[in-house]
Amino acid sequence: MSAILVVQILFSLAMVLFGAELFTNAVEWLGNKFGLGQGAVGSVLAAIGTALPETAVPVTAILVGGGNEAQQVGIGGILGAPFLLATLGAFVIAVATLTFRWGHSLYQLHIPRRAYNRDTIFFLIAYTLSMVPAFFHSQTIHHTVAVGLVLLYVVFVVLTLRDKSDLSNDGSLKPLYIQPSSNEPTLTLVMIQLSISLALIVGGAHFLTSGVESIARHVGLPTFVLSALIIPLATELPETLNSVVWIRQGKDSLAIGNVTGAMVFQSTLVPALGIWMTPWNLTGVALFTAGLTLAAALFTFVVYRIRRILEPWALFIASTLYFVLPMQTLAARYHQPQVYWIFGSVIGLILLLAAFTIRRTRATRLR
């Protein structure tokens, strides 16, 4: 890997990190201006804003690109974004929770039950529904499902915006970065900072995507797997890094809503475009990716419903499914059993981390 490529990746990461800090600050003030609850701010405003980079890649591939390869890039980006958020995104949130609450917390995320249940249920329904057209060649079914997904997101937004159960407390908001001397920034300056932050996030994600793609080409991954694993890995950074910022500030509702809201957006509007504009021919690898995504989200949801709290160990376990896809793909492509040992070791280490988290949580409760 050349020095220029390393500099490009580090510079793009810095852009995304700085943009995420500006964005979380601006979007909180925007929600405050409109009297929205934290669930609406995280699940709608933040989710849509930071979903722009990963949405742009598949949309561009479908609308501008031509041929089956471009379609596979688009489909891979569409299915890969929720896959990464449900797995690797969960890992980042779990690590952030342990890091910022080490030694003085039960390591659980304090989130509004209604908002989390709503986001996850909508995602599970929408993502499952988006798989249906792959088994039928009827244009009527394709178009009906696409329209249904759009309507489903409209219903989701309406229900989320109506939820005022967790209104933001402006006393807990940091001053707007571009107007630090005021405790009540103007809406114009809030929108200016929001625009600057989105430009940094989108620009940084674009540079990072091209850098990661350059690395992946040397590995020789198939087109779908490249777009499902590598592109979302770069473009999903805004969601995950925004959530890290909010967890550091103790705003768990915003952190989780940011991720789950993006998952709903990416399982409704973006697949609707893919289903409408392409034959939506899903390969075996694509269906396998969808199955892993649903399994990760469903596992976390079921654990939360049973225990009524969201803990890092459940997120760690869900995150292990991310490594199953490259493990299976590389092993099948290169016929090297060592691949199973490498990725199996990574999965084993994460499971040990989950067990360690459970032990730390129990020890903290006994104090």
N, C-alpha and C positions, 0 to 999 in steps of 0.2 A: 504494500500500500504506500503510495507516494506521499511526500510531506505536504504537497498542495491539497491532496484529498483529506488528510488529517486536519489541516487548518480549516478547510471548508466545513467539515463536520463539526468541529469545535465552535467555529464562528456561528454556524446555523443554530446550534444548541443554545448558545448565548442569546441569540435573537429570540428564540422561542421562550426561554426562561424569563428574559426581561419583559417580553410581550405578555406573558402569562401573569406576571406581577401587576403590570399596568391594567390588564384586562379584568382581573378579579376585583380590583379596586373600583374600576369604572362601572362594571356591571352591577356591583352592590349598590352604588349610588343611583344607578338608573332604576333598579328595582325599588329603591327607597322613594324616588321621585314619583313613581307611579303607584305607590302603596301596595306593592306585591309582597307575598310571603316568600320565605327563603326557598320553599319548594319550587315556586314558579320561577324565581331568579335562577336557581341551579338547573332545573329540568327543562326550561324553555329558553330564557335569554342566553345563559352561558352555554347551554348545549348547542343551540343553533349557531351561535357565534363561533365557537371553537370547532364546530363540525365542518366549517368551510374548507379547510385544506384537504381533508380526506374525502370530502364530497366532490371536490373539483377534479380529482384524478380519474375516478370511474366515469363521471359525467363527460369529461373531455374525451376519454377513450371511446365511449359509446357514440357521441355525437360527431366527433372529428375523425377518429380512427376508422379504418376500413378493414374488413375481413375478420376471420375467426380469431386471430391473435389479439386484435384490439378488443373484441368482445370478451375474450377470456381475461384480459387485463381489467376491463370494466367490472365483470362479474366477480373476479377475485377481490377487487377493491371493495365492492358492495358487501360481500359476505365476510371479508377479512376484517373490516372495521369493528362490527359487533363482536367478532371472535376475539380480537385482541383486547377489547375493553372488558369482556366478561372473564378473561383469563389473566393476561399480563397486567391489565389495568387493576384487577383485584389484588395482584401481587404488590404493585406499587403502593396502593392504598394501605395494605396491611403493613408493609415496611415503614411507611410514614407514621402510621399509628403507633407502632412500637418505638420508633425513633424519638418522636416528640412527647411520648407519655411514659418513658422508661422510669420505672421505680416509684411512680406516684399515681398510678391509674390501674383500673381493672382491664385496660386495653380493649374496651368496647367502644363502638361508634354510636354516638347519641343522635339518632335520626328519627324523624316523625314517621310513625308506623303507617299512617294513611298514605303519605306521599310515596314511600318506598314500595308498598304493596301495589299502588296504582301504576307506578312506572314499570315494575317488573312484570305485572300481569299483562299490561299493554304490549310490552316487548315480546313476551312468550307467545301471545296470540298472533301478533303481526309477523314475527319471524317465521313461525310455523306456517302461517297463511302464505307467505312469500315463496315457500317451497312447493306449494300445490301446482302452479302452472308448469313446473318442470316435468310433471307426469302426464300432461295433456298437451296435445298439439292444436287445440281449438283456440282460435283468435278470440272468440267470445269469452272463453274462460280467462284468458290472459288479460284482456281489457277489463273484465269485471273485477278481477282480483286487484289490478292496478288502481282502479277507481276506489275500490273498497279500502285499500291501504291508505289512500289520501284522506278519505273520510274518517278513517280510524284515527289518523293523526290530528285532524281537526277536533274530533271529540276529546282527545287527550289534552290538547291545548286548552280547550274551553273548561274542562274539569279542573285542570291545574291552576289556571288563572282565577278560578272561583274560590280556590282553597286559600283562605286567609288565616288558617290556624297557626301559622308560624311567621307572623309579620316581623320584618327586620326591625331591630332597634337601632335607630340612627346614632345613638350614643356609643354604640360599639363599633361604628365605622371609622376607619382611618380617614384623615383628610385626603381629598383628591390630590394626587401627586402633582398635577400641573397647577393646582391652586391650594397649596398647603396652608396658607394663612387664613382660610375661610372654613368655618364649620358647616356652611351651607352653600356648596358650590352651585354655580348656575348650570342649567340643563345643557346649554351650548358647550361649556367647557367639558362637561361629562361626555358628550357625544364626540368632542374632538379627541379626548384621551382614548375613548373607545375605538375610534377610527385608527389612531396611531398604533394602539396595541394589536388590533386585527391585522394591520399591515405588517407589523413585525412578526406576528405568528404565522401568517400565510407565507410571507417571504422566507422566513427561517425554515418552515416546513418544506417549502419548495427546494431550497438549496440542500436540505438534509436528505430529501427523497432522492435527488439526483446522485448524491454522494453514496448513499446506501445501495442504490441500484448498481453503481459502478462496482462495489464490492461483491454484490450478489451475482453479477455476471461471471465473475471468476469462479464462483462455486458451481454454476451450471444448473440452477434450479429450473423446473418447468415454469411456463409462463403464469399459469394460475397460482401456483404455490408462491412464486416470486411476488405477485401482486397481492396475494392474501396475507403473506407474512411480512414482507419487507416494506412495501409502501405504507400500510397502516402503522407499522412500527414507527415510521418517521412522522406520519401525519397525525397520529393519535396522541402525540406528546402534549398538545395543548390541553386536552381533557385531563390527562393524568397529572400534569404539572400544576394546572389550576387547582386540582383536588388536593395536591400536596400542600399548596399555599394555604388553602382553607383549613386543612387538618391542623397545620401549624398554628393557625389562629383560633382553633377550637370551634370552627363552624362546620360541623360534620354534615348538617343538612345540605349545605351548599356543595360540599365535597362529593357526597354520594349522588345528590340530584344531578350534578354536572355530568357524571358518568352514565347513570341510568337514563337520564333525559336524552343524552346523545345516542344511546342504544335504541331508544324508541324512534328518534328521528331517522336513524340509519336503517331501521327495519321497516319503515313505512314509505316516506317520500322517495328515498334513493332507490330502493328495490322497485317501487312503482314505475320509475323511469326505465330501469333495466328491463322489467317485464314487458313494458309497452313498446320499447324501442328495439329489443333484440328477440331472437327465438327463445331465449332463456333456457338454453340447453345446458343443464348442469351435469358435469362429469362425476364420476364416482368420488374423486377427491373433493369436489365441491360439496357433494352431499355429506361426505365424511366430516368436512369442516363445519357444516351446518349442525350436524349431530353433536359435535364437540361443544359448539357454542351453546346449544340448548341445554346440554348436560351440565355445563358449568353454571349457567344462569339458574337452572332449576335446582341444582344442589344448594347453591347459596340461599335461594328463596325458601326452600323447604327447611333448611337449618334455622333460618330466621323465624319462620312461622312456628317451629317447634319450641325454640329457645326464647323467642321474643326479643332477642338482642342480636346485633351483628358484631361478630368478633373476628379478629385477624386470622385465627386458625382456620376458619371456614373459607376465608378468602385465599389463604395459602393453598388449601387443598384444591379449590376450583382452578387456581392458576396452573397447576401441574398439567392440565389438559392442553395448554398451549404447546408444550414440548412434544406432545404425542404426534402432531401433524408433521413437523420436520423430521422427527425420528422415523416415522413410517415412510415418508417420501424419500429421504436420503437412503434408507436401507433398501428400499425397492429399486432405486435408480442405480446404486453402486454395488448392491449385493455384498455389503460389508457388515458382518455381524457386530463389529466394534461400535457401530453407530448406536445400537441398542444399549451397549454398556455406557457410552458417553451420556446419552440423554437419560438413560435409566438412573445414572448417578445423580444427575441434576434433579430429577424428580424425587429421588430418595432424600437428597439434602433438603428440599423444600418441605417434604413430609416430616423430616426431623425438626425443622424449624417450626412447623405447626404444632408438633408434640411439645416442643420447648415452650411455645406460647401458652399452651393449655396449662402446663406446669406452673409457669410464672403467674398466670391468672389465678390459679388456685392458691398459690402462696400469698399473693397480694390480698385475696379475700380473707385469709386466715390471720392477717396482721391486726 
